[in-house]
Amino acid sequence: MIPVRTEDGSFTLDSPALGEHYHSLFGAVTESRHVYIEQGLRSTEKSKLDILEVGLGTGLNALLTWMECGPTGPQVDYLALEPYPLPQRLRMAADHISSINAPGKEKGFKAMMSLPDSEWLELQDGFRFRWERQEVQQLEMKEAFDLVYFDAFAPAIQPAMWTLDVFRRIHRAMRPGAILVTYCAKGDVRRAMIQAGLMAERVQGPPGKHRMLKALRPE
Ligand SMILES: C[S@@+](CC[C@H](N)C(=O)[O-])C[C@H]1O[C@@H](n2cnc3c(N)ncnc32)[C@H](O)[C@@H]1O
């Protein structure tokens, strides 16, 4: 795994084994902010919410979400799924703390990323975090989340993450009215989401990518 600088100056990881990057080369932080924060978190009006992330990876989405919390932001309980934790050396090589200028968050971020399985960590500003070394294919939770960040590797690389069965599990885990966001805009993925019971539409994507998907579990 090799750290790579992306167009906005932030880093991602390149997995030569998969032939895939953890984030967009047009800008790792720019993509995460647009897809998960702008189109996801900021589009909900909830002041308290449960978030599910599929694919914790380097922890960038979790860190950006924590930065949104605070006196004027929401309170968040965050569960991330990640069956293949990165070694500490690589997580730190992505150096998100410097890229997004979050100096006070260094210690907390390190604690998050080395947290034992399923243990809650209470950070400042109403942000609670835990992660499970579990595959999304094993997800059994029901009506537990208001927002889902679906950040799997691309369908061409990891098709088993984008199946009807997975979206049925996600649908079941979402509360009525909950939202799912993903950088992917593929027609097959959208159709699988719709078949699973979600209302999925293409919306404005991040720089370098015309569209992305946003889906709602109807009330
Ligand atoms: C595109 S990367 C996620 C990037 C991440 N959100 C970040 O901010 O760095 C996809 C992640 O999905 C994880 N993954 C692979 N198989 C999975 C599975 N079956 N269930 C959940 N996550 C999986 C990978 O290990 C990888 O960390």
The ligand as an ORCA input file, in Angstrom:
! r2SCAN-3c Opt
* xyz 0 1
  C     -12.815      3.057     -0.547
  S     -12.140      2.336      0.923
  C     -12.864      3.322      2.203
  C     -12.192      4.656      2.440
  C     -12.517      5.207      3.789
  N     -13.904      5.517      3.990
  C     -11.604      6.339      4.156
  O     -12.097      7.429      4.494
  O     -10.398      6.147      4.111
  C     -13.104      0.834      1.066
  C     -12.955      0.159      2.396
  O     -13.901     -0.922      2.467
  C     -13.305     -1.949      3.228
  N     -13.982     -3.221      2.983
  C     -13.576     -4.239      2.183
  N     -14.448     -5.253      2.229
  C     -15.443     -4.888      3.082
  C     -16.624     -5.527      3.550
  N     -16.960     -6.749      3.129
  N     -17.422     -4.862      4.424
  C     -17.080     -3.608      4.843
  N     -15.957     -2.933      4.428
  C     -15.145     -3.578      3.567
  C     -11.858     -1.925      2.726
  O     -10.995     -2.611      3.607
  C     -11.582     -0.447      2.623
  O     -11.042      0.060      3.805
*
